Amino acid sequence: MIKHFHLVFILLLVTSCQFFETEKVSSEEIYKEEIKTIDWKDVDRYPSFSNCENILEKPQQKDCFINTINTHLYQSISHDEMVAVREVYDTIKVNFEVSSTGQLSILNIKMDTLLQKEFPDMEMWILQSIDSLKPVAPAYKRGIPVKTQFTLPVVIQTN
């Protein structure tokens, strides 16, 4: 009986080691898996201006950022003399980015040629307006400042 007990004990001892083996995962594999889970089209915190710094919810952060730019842009444009020969109702698309250091810059401005003929200085007004804005902070993804790009539709309507 003792022989059987020793035999069973040895068999259990030999096979039980397999249950304690752990699979080794390299840090590179962990990194690759983590990269797959990140949504690269979204940020944890949007860029902000001083009036938006205390907002915690992401949708409100984005709204505050966009509304600040819109308000500033419309105020800048409305101060300039905009006189049109005919009635105008058009949209300008302003593509801009905020760098990881918080620098705001225009990538391009898409404007209809008729609108450009009606207001030849429009692009310059938009550039000056955006250049005068200074974000306080860039966008953040997992605690790291990142570059973000936006497209802002600017509706131009004359009375």
Buried (B, 14 or more C-beta within 10 A) or exposed (E): EEEEEEEEEEEEEEEEEEEEEEEEEEEEEEEEEEEEEEEEEEBEBBBBBEEBEEBEEEEEBBBBBBEBBBEBBBEBBEEBEBEEEEEBEBEBEBEBBBBBEBEBEBEEBEBEEEBBEBBEEBBEBBBEBBEEBEBEBBBBBEEEBBBBEBEBEBEBEBE
